[in-house]
Amino acid sequence: MTLKLGEKAPEFSLPSNNGEEVKLSDFEGKFVVLYFYPKDMTPGCTTEACDFRDQHESFKELDAVILGISPDPVARHQKFIDKHDLPFLLLADEEHKVAELYDVWKLKKNFGKEYMGIERSTFVINKDGELLKEWRKVRVAGHVEEALQFIKEQ
């Protein structure tokens, strides 16, 4: 599926660390910062999550909700949240169906091995559920501030 800016973001429903099924449409009327990351507890993913944590209040003031998605199970998400005091929901996409919907489930190479995994990506969805902005192959340093600045300009 090809995502196009200005079109409705693909709807989904995933289990969350709070024990509930979370749908994208639950957040209509708010900006949604949907970020896909490879794995809980890894260095880059921890830095990114903590950067979102540190800017959480700033996003909240702009009427923006942060949702993190990875293939990790809910129990691992909860450990990640507890360890790093994350104030936003993490969603478990264990079968990578939503990652495929957003075209972030990619062939990756690491130390000569090939495997399928999440390409670190962030999407901003507007209050009407339309895709406003996407960042793919995200570099963690400075990314959260860039996403925050983008929403401030809306």
C-alpha positions in Angstrom: 0.0 0.0 0.0 1.3 3.4 -0.9 0.7 6.2 1.6 -0.1 9.6 0.3 0.1 12.8 2.3 -3.3 14.5 2.6 -5.1 11.1 2.5 -6.7 9.3 5.4 -4.1 7.4 7.4 -4.8 3.6 7.4 -7.0 2.6 10.4 -5.8 -0.1 12.7 -6.5 -1.7 16.0 -3.7 -3.1 18.3 -3.3 -4.2 21.9 -1.6 -1.6 24.1 0.3 -1.7 27.3 -2.8 -0.4 29.2 -4.6 -3.7 28.4 -6.9 -2.1 25.9 -7.3 -2.4 22.1 -6.3 1.0 20.7 -7.6 2.2 17.3 -6.2 5.2 15.4 -9.8 6.6 15.1 -9.9 6.8 19.0 -7.8 9.9 18.6 -9.8 11.8 16.0 -9.8 15.5 17.0 -6.1 15.3 18.0 -2.8 15.2 16.2 -1.3 11.7 16.4 2.5 11.2 16.3 2.7 7.6 15.3 6.2 6.3 15.6 7.4 2.8 14.6 10.6 1.5 16.2 12.4 -1.9 16.0 12.7 -3.1 19.6 12.2 -2.2 23.2 15.3 -1.9 25.4 17.8 -1.3 22.6 20.0 1.8 22.7 18.5 3.7 19.7 14.9 2.8 20.6 15.5 3.8 24.2 16.9 7.2 23.3 14.0 7.8 20.9 11.4 6.8 23.5 13.1 9.0 26.2 13.2 11.9 23.8 9.5 11.6 23.2 9.0 11.2 27.0 11.0 14.4 27.6 8.9 16.4 25.1 5.6 14.7 26.0 4.1 17.8 27.8 5.0 20.0 24.8 3.2 17.6 22.4 0.2 17.5 24.8 0.0 21.3 24.8 -0.4 21.1 21.0 -3.2 18.6 21.4 -0.9 15.8 20.1 -0.9 12.2 21.2 2.2 10.0 20.9 1.8 6.3 20.0 4.8 4.0 19.7 4.5 0.7 17.7 6.9 -2.2 17.6 6.6 -6.0 17.2 7.3 -6.5 20.9 4.6 -8.1 23.0 2.6 -6.0 25.5 4.4 -7.4 28.5 7.8 -6.3 27.1 6.3 -2.8 26.4 5.2 -2.5 30.0 8.7 -3.3 31.2 10.1 -0.7 28.8 7.6 1.9 30.1 8.2 1.1 33.7 12.0 1.2 33.3 12.0 4.6 31.5 8.8 6.3 32.9 7.2 6.6 29.5 4.0 8.6 29.7 2.4 7.4 26.4 1.0 4.2 25.0 3.1 1.5 23.3 1.2 -0.8 20.9 2.1 -4.4 20.1 2.2 -5.2 16.4 3.6 -8.8 16.9 2.4 -9.9 13.4 3.6 -6.6 11.8 0.3 -6.1 10.1 0.2 -2.3 10.9 3.9 -2.0 10.0 3.1 -3.5 6.6 0.1 -1.1 6.2 2.4 1.8 6.8 5.1 0.2 4.6 7.8 0.2 7.4 8.3 -3.6 7.5 11.5 -3.9 5.4 14.3 -6.2 4.6 17.2 -5.1 6.8 20.9 -6.0 6.8 23.1 -6.1 9.9 26.6 -7.6 10.2 26.0 -9.4 6.9 22.7 -11.0 8.0 19.4 -10.2 6.2 16.1 -10.2 8.1 12.7 -8.5 8.1 12.2 -5.7 10.6 10.9 -2.2 11.3 12.4 0.7 9.5 12.4 3.5 12.1 9.7 5.9 10.9 7.3 8.5 12.2 4.0 9.8 10.9 2.0 12.8 11.9 -1.7 12.5 11.4 -3.9 15.5 11.7 -7.1 16.0 13.7 -9.2 14.7 10.8 -7.2 11.5 10.5 -5.2 12.5 7.4 -1.5 11.9 6.9 0.3 15.2 7.2 4.0 14.2 7.3 6.2 11.2 7.3 9.8 10.6 8.2 11.4 7.3 7.1 14.8 5.9 8.0 14.8 8.2 11.0 18.0 9.2 12.7 17.2 9.5 16.4 19.3 12.6 17.2 17.1 15.7 16.9 14.1 13.8 15.4 11.6 14.4 18.2 12.3 18.1 18.2 11.8 18.2 14.4 8.4 16.4 14.8 7.4 18.8 17.6 8.4 21.8 15.5 6.4 20.5 12.5 3.2 20.2 14.7 3.8 23.7 16.1 3.7 25.1 12.5 0.3 23.5 11.7 
